[in-house]
Amino acid sequence: MKIFRTLLGAALALAAFGFAAPLAAAQNPGVMATVNHFVDAFNRGDAKGAASTCASPASIIDDFPPHQWQGPNACANWFAAYNVMAKKAGITDGVVTLGRPWHVDVTGARAYVVAPANYTYRVHGKATSLNGSVFTLVLSKLDAGWRITGWAWADH
């Protein structure tokens, strides 16, 4: 009986961890709506749309130089730097696809989101992908709704 209770407790704990992020996302749809709006705008090449999801100031860390953007125009500056890097590297058709978030933690007017991500694109016309990356964001609830105050991308 002790073994059964131990196994049942472990199964319940694992189930709680597995469902915590989707449950938090369902309870806070505005958080993921903002994250998804940013990703959708990126996928369309819409710099203004992506920047509209960001707070001012914001802070960004990414894998291409200069690797860090901060300040009132961080998101717009990041997008401009991405476009320069992509053009130089022959990258086109970049698309980010988020997986089911691992974390959507909301405490008052702050949120922390961690999601697996895939990035598909073309390099000089050849299809390429980065799978298993991690997209981590922090958001604040402002008068205009949830806005991204910081994010980091980590390739796998």
N, C-alpha and C positions, 0 to 999 in steps of 0.2 A: 504494500500500500504506500509506503514511503517513496518508493521508486516512481509509482504512478503519480503521486502528488508533485514530486520534483519535476518529472517530465511534463506534467500539465502546466506547472508554473513556468517552466522554460518556454513551452509552446505559447502560452499567453503573453509572456514578455516579448518574444520574437514577433508575435502578431501585432502587439502594440507598437513596436518600433517600425514595423513594415507599413502600418496604416497611419502613423502619426502625421507624416507630411501631407498625404492626400486629404486627411481629415482637416488639418489646419488650413490647407489651401481652400477646401470647400467652405470653411467657416470664415475665410477672409478672401473672397473672390477678387477684391480690388487689388490686392498685392500681386497676384499672378496675372491679373489683367494688365497691370503696368509692365511687368516683366515681358509678357507675351507681346504687348504693343511695341516695346523696344526691339525685340527679336524680329517681329513682322516688318517693322520699319527698316531695320538693317537689311533684311532679305529683299526688300524692294529697292534698296539703295536710297532710301529717303532719310537724308541727314537731319532735316528739320523735324520730321516725325520722331526719329530716335531721340533727338535732343529734347523734344517736348516732354519726354518721360523722366528727365533728369532734374534734380534740384539744383539750385545755385547757392553755394558752391557744391561741387562733387569731386570725387577722386576715383581714378581708374588706373588699374594695373593690367598690362597685356604683354604678350610675348614678342612684340616688335618694337624697335626703337621709336621714341625715347623711353618706352616701357612704362612711363607714368605721366598722367595728366591730372592736373588739379586746378581748381578755381571755378569762377562763375561760368566759364564756357568749356569745361572739361569734356563734356560729351561731344560737342561740336568740334572741338580741337582733336579729339580722338578720331572722330569720323574722317576729318580732313587728312590726318596722318595715315589712317588705314587706306584711304584712296590713293595717296602718294605711294605708299609701300606696295599696294596691289598693282598699281600701274607699272612700277619699276620691276616687279617680280613677274609680270605677265599674268596676274591672277584676275579672273573674271567669274561672274555667276556665283558668288559666295552665298551660301545658304547655311544658316544655323538651325538645327533642330534640337529642341530640348526634350529630354526624357522626363519621366515622372520625378518630381523633386524629392530629394532625400530629406531636406529640411525646409519647412515654411514655419518659422517661429515668429510669432507676433507678440510683442509686449507693449501694450499701450499704443503709442504712435510710432513705434519702431518695428521693423521686420527684417528678418535674416532669411535668405533663400539660398539653398545650394541645390544645383541640379546637374545631372549628367548632360553632356552636350556633344553633338556631332557637327562638324563643319565640313561641308562638301563644296568644292569649287573646281575651277579649271585653271591649269597652268599652261599657257600657250596652247589652249584648246584641249589639253588632255585632262580627263576627269581624275580628280584626286579627292581624298577625304582624310580628315583627322577624326577618328572615332574615340570615344571614351574621355573626352575633355571634361573639365569641370567649370561651371559658371557659378560664381558666388556673388551675391548682391546684398546690399543693405539699403533699405528704403525707409523714408519718413512719411508720415501722414501729414500733409500740409492742407491749407485751405482748398487748394486745387485738386486734392486727392493724394494718392500714394505716388511718391516720386523717388527715383533712384538717387541716393546720396553717395554711393560707392559701389564699384564692382571690380572683380578680378576674374581673368580667364586663365586657366592652366591647361596646357596641352597634355595629353597622356602619351 
